[in-house]
Amino acid sequence: MLFDLPAVAERARQRFQSAGLTGRAHAHGGDFLQDDLPYGADIASLVRVIHDHNDGGALRILRAVRRALPVGGVLLLAEPMAAMRGAETVGDAYFGFYLLAMGRGRPRTAQRLMELVREAGFGDIRRIATDMPLQTALLTARAVRKPD
Ligand SMILES: C[S@@+](CC[C@H](N)C(=O)[O-])C[C@H]1O[C@@H](n2cnc3c(N)ncnc32)[C@H](O)[C@@H]1O
């Protein structure tokens, strides 16, 4: 299941169709800041999504994901994170300016993301090593309780 804004979901639907994937891939259009996400996945991925949003929006998205997962379901969160050891200034300057230009969102440390993920109702939060952490760092977490 893919969830994105309606116009983006429509493009994805067309791509699924031309790739012969309509039997197993479904695109859902909506606004993850307001709408429920489709229920029934056992893993949900947020790839380069949370850093585009301020804390209020980030928490709303994470809670929506939590509501869409059963207890024990897995969240996979991948994005560039702030304060990567050895690349602090490069990462913070590049992604700081990128998000400043966008007008919202912020680069967050893995620690801060873990706090938000926990607040949204996840536990067993782990940081997974990646080959290019400056570009993509990775957290996984399990849904442990209903979101507040
Ligand atoms: C930086 S892109 C990442 C997309 C993809 N995961 C990737 O890595 O290429 C952020 C995505 O969030 C979607 N998005 C932004 N605001 C949204 C909203 N309110 N509801 C649903 N999707 C939204 C955008 O349309 C875009 O596809």
The ligand as a Gaussian input file, in Angstrom:
#p B3LYP/6-31G(d) Opt

LIG

0 1
 C       10.615000      13.954000       0.341000
 S        9.282000      13.055000      -0.387000
 C        9.758000      11.381000      -0.068000
 C        9.076000      10.435000      -0.988000
 C        9.645000       9.004000      -1.004000
 N        9.457000       8.346000       0.270000
 C       11.063000       9.026000      -1.404000
 O       11.952000       8.750000      -0.603000
 O       11.337000       9.350000      -2.581000
 C        7.945000      13.364000       0.763000
 C        6.615000      12.771000       0.276000
 O        5.597000      13.119000       1.232000
 C        4.417000      13.438000       0.500000
 N        3.552000      14.300000       1.325000
 C        3.813000      15.563000       1.735000
 N        2.802000      16.053000       2.470000
 C        1.872000      15.058000       2.531000
 C        0.593000      14.955000       3.163000
 N        0.093000      15.977000       3.891000
 N       -0.101000      13.781000       3.038000
 C        0.422000      12.750000       2.309000
 N        1.641000      12.792000       1.701000
 C        2.348000      13.930000       1.795000
 C        4.939000      14.145000      -0.742000
 O        3.972000      14.190000      -1.780000
 C        6.154000      13.297000      -1.087000
 O        5.843000      12.209000      -1.920000

